[in-house]
Amino acid sequence: MKAWRFHEFGSLDNLRLDEISSPEPGPGEVLLRVEFAALNPADAYLIIGKYPRAGTPPMSVGRDGCAIVEVPRVGGRFKKGDRVVILRSDIGVGRDGTLAQCIAAPEDCLAPLPEGWTSEEGAAAPLVFLTAWQALVEKGGVEAGQTVLVTGASGGVGTAAVTLGKAFNARVIALSRSAEKRDRLRALGADIVLDSSDPDLEQRAKDALHGGRVDLVVENLGGPFLQTSINLARERGRILVVGLLAGLTAEIILGTIIFKQIRIEGVQVGAYTPQGAQAVWSKIVRKLDEVRARPLIDQVFPLREVREAFAYLAAGAMGKVLVDMRGQ
Ligand SMILES: NC(=O)c1ccc[n+]([C@@H]2O[C@H](COP(=O)([O-])OP(=O)(O)OC[C@H]3O[C@@H](n4cnc5c(N)ncnc54)[C@H](OP(=O)(O)O)[C@@H]3O)[C@@H](O)[C@H]2O)c1
């Protein structure tokens, strides 16, 4: 079988399409034939050596995806041929990930492909929807009628947060640098869309809020955006820090946090236990079914174009970027 593996840390150029034998599933594991792998920015951080935890090269990255059970576990939940989605686990972090045609996976990190979903939709949803749910629902306590600001809204986590925010009947403000993607965010349900590269972003947001402020922020960008988020938050507002695409560090005015009693909290999808991820995933699928929504897929790249797929993701996708692992 084929597997995209990096052979040393440092650069995406270290990725090679290797021909290797299929892994042997360990106790409690099944063997999966991966159909579609989802890319996440953290995969690139891991390869270049900027992720806090990683397995030993050569290894494949890819944290989530959709797959077919090839060798089930004796007495297990799945049978040969079942389609499953891979929830957040050690896959693609400490052990081989979904950018391989066959992987061994603990059964407890798998869920059946939701009824009526395509394999592509199943691959696109797990990591970003679990993250958006932890931010908005578990840590943010989102309620109908609240105002939610989503920075980096066009990305995987961003589109998931917009979709979930609308599913909870919140008013959603979505940021993107691209006019075309702002139109698509509006079509996804965002109530207000703003240009994140506008130097007057904060004033434009305040004007759009007619003097109001936001209850929650899903902060995917970090860097200088964090202070803008703090300025736009209401008293006792919450900022859920998910990502750091615009900067690993941020200079912030502590006085504003003190006076407004803002709560800034980190989101960590990797903190879910397998049981926790399963329980939350069921709620996500129910919620999406309730509002007839599905994960948004931007582009599916063929197996051989993984480097192009990573470059496309880094340039700013609209939803998820997938790799079709079924090719030659
Ligand atoms: N904490 C966790 O557990 C967790 C889980 C998943 C992801 N993350 C992190 O969350 C962040 C978002 O992930 P994602 O999967 O949504 O990423 P993504 O799909 O790459 O999308 C992020 C979006 O942010 C915008 N963007 C990127 N760089 C920017 C910059 N320098 N300035 C302004 N906007 C920029 C782009 O939108 P426009 O081009 O439209 O502006 C891009 O489409 C990443 O840092 C990721 O590592 C964290």
The ligand as a MOL file (V3000), in Angstrom:
LIG
                    3D

  0  0  0     0  0            999 V3000
M  V30 BEGIN CTAB
M  V30 COUNTS 48 52 0 0 0
M  V30 BEGIN ATOM
M  V30 1 N -6.9990 24.0850 19.5620 0
M  V30 2 C -7.3530 23.0180 18.8490 0
M  V30 3 O -7.7040 21.9700 19.3930 0
M  V30 4 C -7.3640 23.1380 17.3500 0
M  V30 5 C -8.0880 22.2150 16.5600 0
M  V30 6 C -8.1360 22.4100 15.1780 0
M  V30 7 C -7.4340 23.4830 14.6200 0
M  V30 8 N -6.7210 24.3090 15.4190 0 CHG=1
M  V30 9 C -6.0060 25.4800 14.8770 0
M  V30 10 O -6.9920 26.4410 14.5360 0
M  V30 11 C -6.5480 27.2350 13.4450 0
M  V30 12 C -7.5890 27.1800 12.3490 0
M  V30 13 O -7.6460 25.8710 11.8250 0
M  V30 14 P -8.4060 25.5670 10.4590 0
M  V30 15 O -8.3680 24.1170 10.2520 0
M  V30 16 O -9.6950 26.2660 10.4440 0 CHG=-1
M  V30 17 O -7.4230 26.3220 9.4230 0
M  V30 18 P -7.6400 26.6360 7.8920 0
M  V30 19 O -8.6520 25.7040 7.3210 0
M  V30 20 O -6.2970 26.7060 7.2910 0
M  V30 21 O -8.3610 28.0810 7.8370 0
M  V30 22 C -8.0350 29.1900 8.5130 0
M  V30 23 C -8.4760 30.4680 7.7820 0
M  V30 24 O -7.8660 31.5530 8.4470 0
M  V30 25 C -7.5220 32.5850 7.5400 0
M  V30 26 N -6.0930 32.9360 7.7340 0
M  V30 27 C -5.0180 32.1290 7.6500 0
M  V30 28 N -3.8940 32.8070 7.9300 0
M  V30 29 C -4.2760 34.0860 8.2010 0
M  V30 30 C -3.5790 35.2690 8.5510 0
M  V30 31 N -2.2550 35.2840 8.6790 0
M  V30 32 N -4.2960 36.3920 8.7630 0
M  V30 33 C -5.6400 36.4000 8.6270 0
M  V30 34 N -6.3610 35.2930 8.2820 0
M  V30 35 C -5.6790 34.1670 8.0730 0
M  V30 36 C -7.7850 32.0550 6.1460 0
M  V30 37 O -9.0170 32.6190 5.7230 0
M  V30 38 P -9.1580 33.8310 4.6630 0
M  V30 39 O -8.1470 33.5760 3.5860 0
M  V30 40 O -10.5570 33.6570 4.1930 0
M  V30 41 O -8.9380 35.0940 5.4030 0
M  V30 42 C -7.9750 30.5540 6.3420 0
M  V30 43 O -8.8890 30.0100 5.4410 0
M  V30 44 C -5.1740 26.6650 13.0720 0
M  V30 45 O -4.1820 27.4090 13.7530 0
M  V30 46 C -5.2290 25.2490 13.6100 0
M  V30 47 O -3.9620 24.7040 13.8550 0
M  V30 48 C -6.6810 24.1530 16.7510 0
M  V30 END ATOM
M  V30 BEGIN BOND
M  V30 1 1 1 2
M  V30 2 2 2 3
M  V30 3 1 2 4
M  V30 4 1 4 5
M  V30 5 2 4 48
M  V30 6 2 5 6
M  V30 7 1 6 7
M  V30 8 2 7 8
M  V30 9 1 8 9
M  V30 10 1 8 48
M  V30 11 1 9 10
M  V30 12 1 9 46
M  V30 13 1 10 11
M  V30 14 1 11 12
M  V30 15 1 11 44
M  V30 16 1 12 13
M  V30 17 1 13 14
M  V30 18 2 14 15
M  V30 19 1 14 16
M  V30 20 1 14 17
M  V30 21 1 17 18
M  V30 22 2 18 19
M  V30 23 1 18 20
M  V30 24 1 18 21
M  V30 25 1 21 22
M  V30 26 1 22 23
M  V30 27 1 23 24
M  V30 28 1 23 42
M  V30 29 1 24 25
M  V30 30 1 25 26
M  V30 31 1 25 36
M  V30 32 1 26 27
M  V30 33 1 26 35
M  V30 34 2 27 28
M  V30 35 1 28 29
M  V30 36 1 29 30
M  V30 37 2 29 35
M  V30 38 1 30 31
M  V30 39 2 30 32
M  V30 40 1 32 33
M  V30 41 2 33 34
M  V30 42 1 34 35
M  V30 43 1 36 37
M  V30 44 1 36 42
M  V30 45 1 37 38
M  V30 46 2 38 39
M  V30 47 1 38 40
M  V30 48 1 38 41
M  V30 49 1 42 43
M  V30 50 1 44 45
M  V30 51 1 44 46
M  V30 52 1 46 47
M  V30 END BOND
M  V30 END CTAB
M  END
